[in-house]
Amino acid sequence: MYPNTPSAQERELVLRLINGDENAFCELYSVYRNRLIYFAMKFLKSQNFAEDIFQDTFTIVWQGRKFINPDASFSAYLYTIMRNRILNTLRDLENEQQLKNNIFAQAIDANNNAEDITFSKDFMELVNHAMEKLTPRQREIFEMSRKKEMSHKEIAEVLGISVNTVQEHISTSLKAIRAYLQKNNGSYADLLLLLLIISAKLTY
């Protein structure tokens, strides 16, 4: 898949990268972007997941650049990181699905009618009422995250705010919704909130 040793040109780029040269980092990023995303998509079948993993990989590369061996295969180094990230993502997706299945099973055991405490009309009305208690900005960010499935970074770019601010708004919104559910459906408040969270893809 990749050579055992880097070419002279790539070795020079890696040496510059190790010394903190951002231009070298960008060049390596550009060289490997398409092939690594394609590699990830073969396993994940998702452009978004593949791009996220590629970004994570080069974040790891930059943060650990001083520990890179310039005489070893840089390709092998990248593909090893990508492979591990892919395996972790596949494991997380499997665990998320299992969690979702377990929660729905608990809901059925608790009430014998999953619709009564999951996504029935009454539940959605309860959630909508809870969201009405949020500030306009909190509601906007929460809906962008849950309904439009936008990442925190995408929301931050659209609204011109920091990612930390987006995360703070979502965290505050979840706390407010939980308090409302606790007040109006205390028996199942935590279960309802968890169902709300996992019903949409959590993106960062």
N, CA, C and O of each residue as an XYZ file, in Angstrom:
816
protein
N       0.834     -1.222      0.000
C       0.000      0.000      0.000
C       0.856      1.255      0.000
O       0.506      2.261     -0.617
N       1.992      1.183      0.704
C       2.835      2.355      0.784
C       4.290      1.915      0.885
O       4.563      0.813      1.360
N       5.224      2.745      0.453
C       6.645      2.378      0.481
C       7.156      2.292      1.913
O       6.598      2.902      2.825
N       8.242      1.512      2.097
C       8.824      1.360      3.431
C       9.578      2.598      3.871
O       9.691      2.869      5.067
N      10.092      3.346      2.918
C      10.832      4.565      3.248
C      10.275      5.727      2.436
O       9.792      5.530      1.321
N      10.339      6.937      2.986
C       9.801      8.099      2.257
C      10.728      8.522      1.128
O      11.929      8.253      1.162
N      10.170      9.176      0.145
C      10.988      9.761     -0.910
C      11.760     10.933     -0.326
O      11.444     11.430      0.755
N      12.775     11.363     -1.058
C      13.579     12.493     -0.574
C      12.721     13.743     -0.389
O      12.897     14.492      0.572
N      11.791     13.956     -1.321
C      10.928     15.136     -1.241
C      10.010     15.058     -0.022
O       9.832     16.038      0.702
N       9.429     13.874      0.189
C       8.526     13.735      1.327
C       9.297     13.814      2.642
O       8.813     14.397      3.612
N      10.484     13.235      2.676
C      11.298     13.300      3.893
C      11.598     14.751      4.250
O      11.582     15.121      5.424
N      11.869     15.564      3.248
C      12.128     16.985      3.487
C      10.897     17.671      4.060
O      11.003     18.489      4.973
N       9.722     17.332      3.518
C       8.473     17.906      4.042
C       8.245     17.482      5.481
O       7.822     18.287      6.312
N       8.523     16.223      5.775
C       8.322     15.715      7.136
C       9.278     16.404      8.102
O       8.887     16.756      9.215
N      10.528     16.600      7.686
C      11.484     17.308      8.542
C      11.011     18.729      8.827
O      11.126     19.219      9.950
N      10.486     19.375      7.812
C       9.949     20.731      8.014
C       8.733     20.702      8.932
O       8.551     21.582      9.774
N       7.902     19.674      8.754
C       6.740     19.512      9.625
C       7.175     19.357     11.073
O       6.612     19.992     11.965
N       8.171     18.516     11.312
C       8.655     18.279     12.670
C       9.104     19.588     13.314
O       8.961     19.785     14.521
N       9.644     20.468     12.495
C      10.115     21.773     13.000
C       9.007     22.822     13.078
O       9.268     23.994     13.347
N       7.764     22.386     12.840
C       6.632     23.292     13.003
C       6.302     24.131     11.790
O       5.629     25.155     11.913
N       6.760     23.720     10.617
C       6.495     24.470      9.382
C       5.052     24.196      8.921
O       4.736     23.089      8.485
N       4.201     25.192      9.021
C       2.795     25.022      8.670
C       2.603     24.802      7.171
O       1.669     24.110      6.765
N       3.469     25.376      6.350
C       3.364     25.165      4.904
C       3.615     23.703      4.541
O       2.945     23.149      3.670
N       4.582     23.084      5.213
C       4.854     21.670      4.979
C       3.659     20.833      5.417
O       3.276     19.880      4.739
N       3.081     21.192      6.542
C       1.882     20.494      7.020
C       0.765     20.573      5.979
O       0.116     19.570      5.683
N       0.545     21.761      5.427
C      -0.515     21.946      4.430
C      -0.236     21.147      3.163
O      -1.157     20.609      2.550
N       1.034     21.070      2.772
C       1.380     20.301      1.578
C       1.093     18.823      1.780
O       0.516     18.174      0.907
N       1.493     18.288      2.928
C       1.243     16.874      3.222
C      -0.259     16.614      3.346
O      -0.761     15.583      2.900
N      -0.952     17.545      3.945
C      -2.413     17.462      4.073
C      -3.049     17.345      2.691
O      -3.921     16.505      2.470
N      -2.608     18.191      1.768
C      -3.166     18.201      0.420
C      -2.816     16.923     -0.339
O      -3.648     16.381     -1.067
N      -1.595     16.448     -0.170
C      -1.140     15.247     -0.883
C      -1.953     14.019     -0.487
O      -2.299     13.194     -1.332
N      -2.252     13.906      0.803
C      -2.870     12.678      1.307
C      -4.382     12.764      1.466
O      -5.027     11.750      1.734
N      -4.954     13.938      1.311
C      -6.375     14.113      1.628
C      -7.280     13.133      0.876
O      -8.019     12.372      1.502
N      -7.231     13.143     -0.431
C      -8.166     12.325     -1.219
C      -7.972     10.838     -0.990
O      -8.945     10.097     -0.848
N      -6.723     10.395     -0.952
C      -6.497      8.957     -0.820
C      -6.887      8.435      0.563
O      -7.365      7.307      0.691
N      -6.685      9.257      1.603
C      -7.043      8.809      2.944
C      -8.555      8.831      3.155
O      -9.102      7.943      3.810
N      -9.232      9.838      2.605
C     -10.687      9.879      2.711
C     -11.296      8.698      1.951
O     -12.248      8.076      2.423
N     -10.748      8.397      0.782
C     -11.216      7.243      0.013
C     -10.999      5.954      0.800
O     -11.866      5.080      0.819
N      -9.855      5.840      1.440
C      -9.545      4.670      2.261
C     -10.578      4.514      3.378
O     -11.072      3.412      3.616
N     -10.905      5.607      4.059
C     -11.863      5.549      5.169
C     -13.265      5.225      4.679
O     -14.005      4.495      5.339
N     -13.634      5.769      3.514
C     -14.986      5.541      2.990
C     -15.229      4.081      2.622
O     -16.374      3.630      2.626
N     -14.184      3.345      2.307
C     -14.351      1.937      1.980
C     -14.894      1.152      3.166
O     -15.565      0.135      2.993
N     -14.599      1.630      4.370
C     -15.041      0.944      5.581
C     -16.284      1.580      6.192
O     -17.158      0.881      6.704
N     -16.359      2.908      6.137
C     -17.422      3.621      6.837
C     -18.625      3.942      5.962
O     -19.716      4.190      6.476
N     -18.435      3.941      4.636
C     -19.522      4.230      3.694
C     -20.155      5.589      3.956
O     -21.344      5.781      3.699
N     -19.378      6.524      4.461
C     -19.904      7.850      4.781
C     -18.838      8.900      4.509
O     -17.748      8.850      5.080
N     -19.152      9.840      3.647
C     -18.228     10.938      3.344
C     -17.949     11.768      4.582
O     -16.807     12.156      4.829
N     -18.993     12.047      5.368
C     -18.825     12.877      6.555
C     -17.917     12.219      7.580
O     -17.002     12.854      8.104
N     -18.169     10.937      7.868
C     -17.331     10.221      8.823
C     -15.886     10.170      8.324
O     -14.949     10.382      9.093
N     -15.717      9.887      7.034
C     -14.376      9.769      6.463
C     -13.619     11.086      6.579
O     -12.442     11.095      6.939
N     -14.285     12.201      6.275
C     -13.633     13.504      6.363
C     -13.290     13.854      7.812
O     -12.233     14.424      8.084
N     -14.188     13.512      8.738
C     -13.915     13.777     10.153
C     -12.683     13.009     10.622
O     -11.843     13.547     11.344
N     -12.585     11.750     10.207
C     -11.454     10.929     10.623
C     -10.158     11.448     10.004
O      -9.108     11.444     10.647
N     -10.242     11.890      8.756
C      -9.060     12.473      8.116
C      -8.602     13.713      8.884
O      -7.410     13.881      9.142
N      -9.545     14.577      9.247
C      -9.199     15.775     10.020
C      -8.571     15.390     11.355
O      -7.575     15.982     11.771
N      -9.156     14.396     12.028
C      -8.610     13.942     13.304
C      -7.185     13.424     13.134
O      -6.311     13.682     13.961
N      -6.972     12.690     12.043
C      -5.648     12.117     11.792
C      -4.593     13.206     11.676
O      -3.519     13.101     12.268
N      -4.895     14.251     10.914
C      -3.888     15.303     10.746
C      -3.780     16.199     11.975
O      -2.761     16.860     12.172
N      -4.812     16.226     12.792
C      -4.684     16.907     14.086
C      -3.683     16.160     14.953
O      -2.834     16.766     15.607
N      -3.793     14.834     14.951
C      -2.854     13.999     15.700
C      -1.436     14.172     15.157
O      -0.476     14.260     15.923
N      -1.314     14.219     13.835
C      -0.007     14.397     13.199
C       0.636     15.704     13.672
O       1.808     15.724     14.047
N      -0.131     16.784     13.652
C       0.423     18.087     14.043
C       0.809     18.104     15.520
O       1.876     18.589     15.896
N      -0.091     17.558     16.352
C       0.178     17.583     17.792
C       1.375     16.711     18.169
O       2.095     17.014     19.121
N       1.583     15.625     17.417
C       2.684     14.719     17.745
C       3.844     14.802     16.778
O       4.636     13.866     16.674
N       3.952     15.921     16.063
C       4.931     16.029     14.982
C       6.375     15.824     15.444
O       7.197     15.306     14.688
N       6.688     16.223     16.668
C       8.069     16.120     17.143
C       8.500     14.679     17.387
O       9.687     14.401     17.558
N       7.531     13.762     17.403
C       7.852     12.360     17.654
C       7.861     11.533     16.362
O       8.065     10.319     16.403
N       7.642     12.186     15.227
C       7.644     11.474     13.940
C       9.076     11.138     13.539
O       9.982     11.960     13.666
N       9.259      9.921     13.055
C      10.568      9.494     12.552
C      10.649      9.837     11.065
O       9.924      9.242     10.268
N      11.508     10.777     10.669
C      11.553     11.206      9.261
C      12.118     10.138      8.327
O      11.968     10.226      7.108
N      12.765      9.135      8.905
C      13.355      8.088      8.078
C      12.418      6.895      7.894
O      12.708      5.988      7.114
N      11.301      6.900      8.611
C      10.307      5.833      8.469
C       9.246      6.267      7.466
O       9.174      7.438      7.093
N       8.439      5.333      7.041
C       7.395      5.625      6.058
C       6.326      6.526      6.667
O       5.638      6.140      7.612
N       6.196      7.723      6.118
C       5.158      8.640      6.593
C       3.775      8.113      6.210
O       2.811      8.287      6.955
N       3.684      7.468      5.045
C       2.410      6.868      4.622
C       1.950      5.818      5.616
O       0.785      5.788      6.010
N       2.875      4.958      6.017
C       2.526      3.907      6.981
C       2.047      4.525      8.288
O       1.097      4.039      8.903
N       2.701      5.586      8.703
C       2.323      6.302      9.923
C       0.890      6.827      9.811
O       0.091      6.664     10.733
N       0.570      7.457      8.680
C      -0.769      8.009      8.475
C      -1.831      6.909      8.429
O      -2.872      7.015      9.078
N      -1.562      5.862      7.665
C      -2.555      4.800      7.522
C      -2.779      4.061      8.835
O      -3.880      3.572      9.087
N      -1.759      3.974      9.667
C      -1.929      3.350     10.986
C      -2.876      4.175     11.854
O      -3.756      3.628     12.519
N      -2.688      5.494     11.841
C      -3.585      6.360     12.601
C      -5.003      6.254     12.045
O      -5.957      6.103     12.808
N      -5.148      6.332     10.733
C      -6.462      6.238     10.108
C      -7.145      4.920     10.448
O      -8.329      4.893     10.782
N      -6.390      3.827     10.361
C      -6.972      2.518     10.647
C      -7.508      2.458     12.077
O      -8.611      1.967     12.317
N      -6.721      2.960     13.015
C      -7.157      2.933     14.411
C      -8.388      3.804     14.631
O      -9.292      3.432     15.380
N      -8.422      4.970     13.973
C      -9.588      5.850     14.105
C     -10.826      5.219     13.487
O     -11.927      5.346     14.025
N     -10.648      4.541     12.361
C     -11.769      3.863     11.706
C     -12.322      2.763     12.606
O     -13.535      2.647     12.778
N     -11.432      1.959     13.178
C     -11.867      0.879     14.067
C     -12.614      1.434     15.276
O     -13.627      0.877     15.699
N     -12.107      2.537     15.829
C     -12.783      3.158     16.973
C     -14.160      3.680     16.588
O     -15.117      3.543     17.350
N     -14.259      4.279     15.404
C     -15.543      4.809     14.944
C     -16.548      3.685     14.727
O     -17.704      3.794     15.136
N     -16.112      2.610     14.087
C     -17.006      1.468     13.864
C     -17.464      0.886     15.193
O     -18.625      0.502     15.339
N     -16.559      0.821     16.159
C     -16.916      0.307     17.476
C     -17.916      1.229     18.164
O     -18.870      0.765     18.788
N     -17.692      2.548     18.046
C     -18.608      3.514     18.661
C     -19.996      3.441     18.031
O     -21.005      3.515     18.733
N     -20.046      3.295     16.704
C     -21.335      3.199     16.023
C     -22.092      1.955     16.456
O     -23.308      1.989     16.644
N     -21.364      0.862     16.611
C     -22.004     -0.379     17.060
C     -22.526     -0.225     18.478
O     -23.631     -0.663     18.796
N     -21.712      0.409     19.338
C     -22.132      0.614     20.722
C     -23.317      1.565     20.806
O     -24.210      1.379     21.633
N     -23.326      2.595     19.940
C     -24.441      3.552     19.938
C     -25.744      2.863     19.551
O     -26.791      3.120     20.145
N     -25.674      1.980     18.547
C     -26.866      1.260     18.136
C     -27.337      0.333     19.243
O     -28.539      0.198     19.476
N     -26.377     -0.318     19.936
C     -26.752     -1.198     21.034
C     -27.389     -0.410     22.165
O     -28.362     -0.856     22.774
N     -26.828      0.781     22.446
C     -27.401      1.640     23.475
C     -28.829      2.019     23.123
O     -29.725      1.981     23.966
N     -29.025      2.389     21.849
C     -30.364      2.774     21.407
C     -31.346      1.604     21.569
O     -32.472      1.786     22.032
N     -30.907      0.419     21.185
C     -31.763     -0.759     21.317
C     -32.119     -1.030     22.769
O     -33.264     -1.358     23.081
N     -31.127     -0.891     23.668
C     -31.368     -1.134     25.086
C     -32.352     -0.136     25.670
O     -33.210     -0.490     26.479
N     -32.215      1.131     25.246
C     -33.112      2.162     25.780
C     -34.545      1.921     25.334
O     -35.479      2.041     26.127
N     -34.716      1.580     24.057
C     -36.065      1.301     23.586
C     -36.643      0.068     24.265
O     -37.845      0.006     24.524
N     -35.787     -0.922     24.558
C     -36.258     -2.110     25.267
C     -36.728     -1.742     26.666
O     -37.747     -2.244     27.141
N     -35.968     -0.848     27.332
C     -36.371     -0.382     28.656
C     -37.696      0.374     28.595
O     -38.547      0.242     29.474
N     -37.847      1.153     27.555
C     -39.086      1.919     27.405
C     -40.277      0.981     27.256
O     -41.335      1.225     27.837
N     -40.114     -0.080     26.489
C     -41.208     -1.038     26.280
C     -41.520     -1.763     27.577
O     -42.690     -1.955     27.909
N     -40.482     -2.175     28.327
C     -40.693     -2.875     29.591
C     -41.393     -1.978     30.599
O     -42.196     -2.448     31.405
N     -41.090     -0.691     30.552
C     -41.630      0.228     31.545
C     -43.091      0.550     31.302
O     -43.813      0.891     32.240
N     -43.543      0.446     30.046
C     -44.885      0.948     29.761
C     -45.713      0.045     28.869
O     -46.909      0.287     28.707
N     -45.120     -0.993     28.280
C     -45.814     -1.897     27.361
C     -46.285     -1.209     26.092
O     -46.948     -1.822     25.255
N     -45.943      0.063     25.951
C     -46.328      0.794     24.748
C     -45.265      1.838     24.475
O     -45.305      2.939     25.023
N     -44.309      1.482     23.621
C     -43.162      2.361     23.398
C     -43.585      3.730     22.905
O     -42.928      4.723     23.216
N     -44.651      3.807     22.154
C     -45.065      5.093     21.600
C     -45.447      6.073     22.684
O     -45.326      7.284     22.498
N     -45.915      5.559     23.838
C     -46.370      6.456     24.901
C     -45.228      7.263     25.497
O     -45.453      8.356     26.017
N     -43.999      6.741     25.431
C     -42.896      7.441     26.088
C     -41.741      7.708     25.146
O     -40.677      8.122     25.606
N     -41.899      7.491     23.850
C     -40.803      7.793     22.930
C     -41.205      8.906     22.000
O     -41.190     10.076     22.380
N     -41.573      8.545     20.755
C     -41.809      9.586     19.770
C     -43.280      9.718     19.404
O     -43.622     10.031     18.263
N     -44.133      9.478     20.367
C     -45.549      9.691     20.145
C     -45.832     11.184     20.037
O     -44.967     12.017     20.309
N     -47.047     11.501     19.640
C     -47.454     12.905     19.522
C     -47.300     13.620     20.853
O     -46.853     14.767     20.891
N     -47.665     12.956     21.949
C     -47.566     13.579     23.265
C     -46.116     13.897     23.628
O     -45.817     14.955     24.182
N     -45.228     12.963     23.307
C     -43.814     13.180     23.635
C     -43.255     14.356     22.855
O     -42.574     15.213     23.420
N     -43.542     14.403     21.555
C     -43.017     15.484     20.742
C     -43.593     16.825     21.177
O     -42.897     17.840     21.145
N     -44.842     16.834     21.578
C     -45.429     18.076     22.077
C     -44.724     18.521     23.358
O     -44.487     19.710     23.574
N     -44.393     17.540     24.201
C     -43.694     17.850     25.447
C     -42.323     18.457     25.160
O     -41.923     19.436     25.790
N     -41.610     17.867     24.204
C     -40.297     18.390     23.823
C     -40.426     19.791     23.228
O     -39.638     20.681     23.549
N     -41.423     19.986     22.361
C     -41.622     21.305     21.756
C     -41.914     22.361     22.808
O     -41.418     23.485     22.723
N     -42.717     22.000     23.797
C     -43.008     22.944     24.877
C     -41.726     23.275     25.651
O     -41.500     24.419     26.043
N     -40.901     22.258     25.859
C     -39.646     22.473     26.576
C     -38.748     23.417     25.786
O     -38.095     24.286     26.363
N     -38.715     23.248     24.472
C     -37.852     24.087     23.637
C     -38.347     25.523     23.588
O     -37.562     26.442     23.354
N     -39.637     25.726     23.806
C     -40.169     27.085     23.841
C     -39.614     27.875     25.020
O     -39.643     29.106     25.024
N     -39.109     27.158     26.018
C     -38.547     27.815     27.197
C     -37.106     28.289     26.966
O     -36.556     29.046     27.766
N     -36.511     27.837     25.871
C     -35.147     28.235     25.571
C     -35.112     29.657     25.002
O     -36.125     30.163     24.520
N     -33.953     30.287     25.062
C     -33.799     31.584     24.410
C     -33.796     31.360     22.890
O     -33.534     30.245     22.439
N     -34.080     32.388     22.106
C     -34.069     32.225     20.646
C     -32.753     31.669     20.123
O     -32.762     30.821     19.230
N     -31.616     32.126     20.656
C     -30.319     31.644     20.175
C     -30.106     30.180     20.591
O     -29.604     29.379     19.802
N     -30.480     29.836     21.809
C     -30.352     28.442     22.248
C     -31.192     27.526     21.370
O     -30.729     26.465     20.952
N     -32.416     27.929     21.092
C     -33.311     27.113     20.273
C     -32.765     26.978     18.846
O     -32.831     25.903     18.249
N     -32.226     28.075     18.309
C     -31.672     28.047     16.958
C     -30.511     27.061     16.869
O     -30.451     26.247     15.947
N     -29.595     27.137     17.823
C     -28.419     26.268     17.813
C     -28.817     24.817     18.052
O     -28.296     23.903     17.413
N     -29.748     24.622     18.983
C     -30.182     23.259     19.289
C     -30.827     22.602     18.074
O     -30.565     21.434     17.789
N     -31.664     23.340     17.359
C     -32.320     22.794     16.170
C     -31.326     22.558     15.038
O     -31.456     21.587     14.293
N     -30.331     23.438     14.903
C     -29.302     23.230     13.881
C     -28.525     21.948     14.162
O     -28.153     21.218     13.243
N     -28.287     21.687     15.447
C     -27.526     20.507     15.829
C     -28.345     19.229     15.702
O     -27.865     18.233     15.161
N     -29.593     19.253     16.202
C     -30.384     18.022     16.272
C     -31.199     17.759     15.007
O     -31.226     16.635     14.507
N     -31.854     18.781     14.496
C     -32.728     18.569     13.343
C     -31.966     18.597     12.023
O     -32.224     17.785     11.134
N     -31.025     19.536     11.895
C     -30.268     19.646     10.651
C     -28.987     18.819     10.686
O     -28.296     18.682      9.676
N     -28.674     18.260     11.882
C     -27.498     17.410     12.062
C     -26.209     18.108     11.634
O     -25.333     17.499     11.021
N     -26.107     19.398     11.967
C     -24.893     20.157     11.683
C     -23.897     19.953     12.818
O     -24.283     19.831     13.980
N     -22.625     19.916     12.476
C     -21.592     19.778     13.491
C     -21.450     21.095     14.251
O     -21.901     22.145     13.795
N     -20.818     21.015     15.411
C     -20.599     22.229     16.196
C     -19.753     23.231     15.409
O     -19.982     24.438     15.481
N     -18.779     22.723     14.660
C     -17.931     23.602     13.861
C     -18.740     24.297     12.775
O     -18.564     25.492     12.539
N     -19.630     23.553     12.108
C     -20.459     24.131     11.053
C     -21.379     25.212     11.614
O     -21.552     26.269     11.008
N     -21.963     24.938     12.774
C     -22.852     25.918     13.409
C     -22.072     27.178     13.760
O     -22.539     28.295     13.535
N     -20.881     26.986     14.313
C     -20.045     28.131     14.698
C     -19.711     28.993     13.487
O     -19.735     30.221     13.571
N     -19.403     28.359     12.370
C     -19.057     29.107     11.156
C     -20.257     29.867     10.609
O     -20.125     31.012     10.177
N     -21.429     29.235     10.626
C     -22.635     29.883     10.109
C     -23.022     31.088     10.954
O     -23.402     32.133     10.425
N     -22.921     30.933     12.278
C     -23.376     31.991     13.179
C     -22.267     32.971     13.559
O     -22.538     33.988     14.198
N     -21.033     32.680     13.178
C     -19.930     33.577     13.502
C     -19.574     33.600     14.967
O     -19.224     34.646     15.514
N     -19.664     32.426     15.617
C     -19.321     32.322     17.032
C     -18.312     31.187     17.196
O     -18.013     30.475     16.238
N     -17.792     31.020     18.406
C     -16.796     29.979     18.638
C     -17.473     28.629     18.848
O     -18.655     28.555     19.183
N     -16.698     27.563     18.643
C     -17.214     26.207     18.880
C     -17.560     26.030     20.352
O     -18.550     25.376     20.681
N     -16.758     26.602     21.238
C     -17.040     26.513     22.673
C     -18.377     27.142     23.013
O     -19.116     26.625     23.851
N     -18.691     28.256     22.366
C     -19.979     28.913     22.612
C     -21.122     28.020     22.153
O     -22.145     27.923     22.830
N     -20.956     27.366     21.007
C     -21.980     26.432     20.521
C     -22.179     25.310     21.531
O     -23.315     24.970     21.861
N     -21.098     24.737     22.021
C     -21.184     23.635     22.978
C     -21.870     24.077     24.267
O     -22.660     23.331     24.844
N     -21.565     25.291     24.713
C     -22.178     25.815     25.934
C     -23.681     25.991     25.759
O     -24.457     25.677     26.662
N     -24.096     26.502     24.578
C     -25.530     26.686     24.319
C     -26.252     25.341     24.298
O     -27.341     25.220     24.858
N     -25.663     24.329     23.662
C     -26.300     23.019     23.591
C     -26.382     22.385     24.970
O     -27.405     21.802     25.330
N     -25.309     22.495     25.741
C     -25.313     21.949     27.102
C     -26.380     22.614     27.960
O     -27.105     21.942     28.693
N     -26.473     23.939     27.866
C     -27.492     24.675     28.629
C     -28.898     24.283     28.177
O     -29.801     24.158     29.004
N     -29.087     24.092     26.886
C     -30.388     23.703     26.350
C     -30.804     22.341     26.871
O     -31.955     22.148     27.261
N     -29.871     21.392     26.880
C     -30.179     20.042     27.369
C     -30.568     20.072     28.848
O     -31.479     19.362     29.277
N     -29.870     20.897     29.614
C     -30.205     21.020     31.035
C     -31.603     21.608     31.213
O     -32.366     21.162     32.071
N     -31.934     22.610     30.399
C     -33.246     23.249     30.500
C     -34.354     22.282     30.087
O     -35.407     22.228     30.721
N     -34.112     21.527     29.029
C     -35.111     20.560     28.575
C     -35.299     19.461     29.619
O     -36.423     19.036     29.886
N     -34.208     19.011     30.196
C     -34.306     17.978     31.228
C     -35.126     18.482     32.415
O     -35.962     17.753     32.948
N     -34.889     19.725     32.826
C     -35.637     20.291     33.956
C     -37.125     20.344     33.644
O     -37.959     20.060     34.504
N     -37.456     20.717     32.389
C     -38.863     20.787     32.001
C     -39.485     19.396     31.996
O     -40.599     19.208     32.486
N     -38.764     18.421     31.440
C     -39.282     17.048     31.414
C     -39.425     16.493     32.823
O     -40.378     15.773     33.120
N     -38.481     16.829     33.685
C     -38.545     16.375     35.079
C     -39.792     16.916     35.765
O     -40.442     16.227     36.552
N     -40.104     18.151     35.450
C     -41.260     18.793     36.072
C     -42.576     18.235     35.544
O     -43.545     18.108     36.292
N     -42.609     17.903     34.257
C     -43.873     17.523     33.633
C     -44.028     16.024     33.378
O     -45.129     15.547     33.104
N     -42.934     15.293     33.467
C     -43.017     13.843     33.288
C     -41.873     13.208     34.058
O     -41.011     12.537     33.492
N     -41.889     13.438     35.362
C     -40.769     13.073     36.204
C     -40.354     11.617     36.138
O     -39.165     11.312     36.237
N     -41.299     10.718     35.975
C     -40.987      9.289     36.004
C     -40.043      8.880     34.893
O     -39.210      7.990     35.062
N     -40.184      9.546     33.746
C     -39.408      9.143     32.582
C     -38.511     10.259     32.054
O     -38.070     10.206     30.906
N     -38.237     11.265     32.878
C     -37.510     12.437     32.388
C     -36.150     12.077     31.795
O     -35.826     12.496     30.684
N     -35.359     11.304     32.528
C     -34.020     10.971     32.040
C     -34.093     10.102     30.790
O     -33.310     10.279     29.856
N     -35.034      9.165     30.777
C     -35.178      8.302     29.611
C     -35.610      9.104     28.389
O     -35.097      8.894     27.290
N     -36.544     10.013     28.580
C     -37.015     10.845     27.478
C     -35.887     11.706     26.926
O     -35.744     11.842     25.711
N     -35.098     12.278     27.804
C     -34.003     13.131     27.356
C     -32.965     12.316     26.595
O     -32.447     12.767     25.574
N     -32.663     11.130     27.083
C     -31.685     10.293     26.399
C     -32.179      9.873     25.025
O     -31.407      9.825     24.068
N     -33.450      9.575     24.932
C     -34.030      9.247     23.626
C     -33.951     10.428     22.691
O     -33.683     10.261     21.501
N     -34.180     11.619     23.209
C     -34.086     12.833     22.391
C     -32.665     13.011     21.862
O     -32.471     13.355     20.696
N     -31.680     12.779     22.716
C     -30.294     12.982     22.323
C     -29.860     11.992     21.255
O     -29.273     12.390     20.248
N     -30.140     10.704     21.458
C     -29.632      9.701     20.528
C     -30.497      9.568     19.292
O     -30.110      8.870     18.354
N     -31.660     10.214     19.254
C     -32.496     10.136     18.046
C     -31.875     10.874     16.897
O     -32.219     10.622     15.742
N     -30.960     11.785     17.182
C     -30.250     12.525     16.139
C     -28.767     12.277     16.289
O     -28.297     11.956     17.381
N     -28.029     12.419     15.215
C     -26.575     12.203     15.242
C     -25.918     13.329     15.999
O     -26.117     14.498     15.668
N     -25.126     12.994     17.027
C     -24.391     14.003     17.761
C     -23.115     14.320     17.019
O     -22.263     13.448     16.854
N     -22.967     15.551     16.569
C     -21.807     15.913     15.767
C     -21.005     16.998     16.445
O     -21.549     17.886     17.102
N     -19.675     16.907     16.270
C     -18.762     17.872     16.934
C     -17.758     18.416     15.965
O     -16.917     19.233     16.341
